[in-house]
Amino acid sequence: MTATFQTNLTDTTYNGWTNYETWNVSLWIQNDEFLYNLAQKCDSYEDFLSVLKELNTVATPDGVRYADPAVNAIELDTDVFDY
């Protein structure tokens, strides 16, 4: 049996996203039917946050706050809200 180890650890992203917070928010938006349908009606992540605020929804079920400063809104606008 041969084992292969990754020796070049230059990828500093989290599953291809900027960080855990951005990945987690994206994961919930794209895999929860209600959030996905809501996101499709929004022009940007900022719009999405406004609607969530009105719905009194502040965090993903995993506890990541949608308005967490670590969430990369630009990346979400490009990859999630670019319909």
C-alpha positions as CSV (number, residue, x, y, z in Angstrom):
1,M,0.0,0.0,0.0
2,T,1.3,3.5,-0.9
3,A,0.3,6.6,0.9
4,T,0.4,10.0,-0.8
5,F,0.8,13.1,1.3
6,Q,0.1,16.7,0.3
7,T,3.3,18.7,0.9
8,N,2.4,22.0,-0.7
9,L,-0.1,23.6,1.6
10,T,-0.4,26.9,-0.2
11,D,-4.2,26.9,-0.3
12,T,-5.2,29.1,2.7
13,T,-9.0,29.0,1.9
14,Y,-11.7,27.1,3.6
15,N,-13.2,24.7,1.1
16,G,-12.5,27.2,-1.6
17,W,-14.0,30.1,0.3
18,T,-12.2,33.0,2.0
19,N,-12.9,31.6,5.5
20,Y,-15.2,29.4,7.6
21,E,-17.7,32.1,8.1
22,T,-18.2,32.8,4.4
23,W,-18.3,29.1,3.5
24,N,-20.9,28.4,6.3
25,V,-23.2,31.3,5.2
26,S,-22.9,30.2,1.5
27,L,-23.5,26.6,2.5
28,W,-26.8,27.5,4.3
29,I,-28.0,29.9,1.6
30,Q,-27.4,27.4,-1.2
31,N,-28.7,24.3,0.7
32,D,-31.8,25.6,2.6
33,E,-34.8,26.0,0.3
34,F,-36.2,29.0,2.2
35,L,-32.9,30.9,2.3
36,Y,-32.1,30.0,-1.4
37,N,-35.5,31.3,-2.6
38,L,-35.1,34.4,-0.5
39,A,-31.6,35.0,-1.9
40,Q,-32.9,34.7,-5.4
41,K,-35.1,37.6,-4.8
42,C,-32.2,39.8,-3.5
43,D,-29.8,41.7,-5.6
44,S,-26.9,41.4,-3.2
45,Y,-25.8,40.0,0.1
46,E,-26.5,43.4,1.7
47,D,-30.1,43.2,0.5
48,F,-30.3,39.7,1.8
49,L,-29.0,40.9,5.2
50,S,-31.7,43.6,5.3
51,V,-34.5,41.0,4.7
52,L,-33.0,38.6,7.3
53,K,-33.0,41.5,9.8
54,E,-36.7,42.1,9.2
55,L,-37.3,38.4,9.8
56,N,-35.3,38.5,13.0
57,T,-32.9,35.9,11.7
58,V,-29.3,36.7,12.8
59,A,-27.3,33.5,12.4
60,T,-27.1,30.2,10.5
61,P,-28.2,27.1,12.4
62,D,-24.5,26.5,13.1
63,G,-24.3,29.8,14.9
64,V,-22.4,31.9,12.4
65,R,-23.9,35.4,12.4
66,Y,-24.9,36.6,8.9
67,A,-23.6,40.0,9.7
68,D,-20.3,38.7,11.0
69,P,-17.5,41.0,9.8
70,A,-15.5,38.0,8.7
71,V,-18.1,37.1,6.1
72,N,-16.8,38.1,2.7
73,A,-19.8,39.9,1.2
74,I,-18.0,40.6,-2.1
75,E,-17.3,36.9,-2.6
76,L,-20.9,36.0,-1.8
77,D,-22.2,38.7,-4.2
78,T,-20.0,37.2,-6.9
79,D,-20.6,33.5,-6.3
80,V,-24.1,33.3,-4.7
81,F,-26.0,36.4,-5.7
82,D,-24.8,36.6,-9.3
83,Y,-27.9,35.2,-11.1
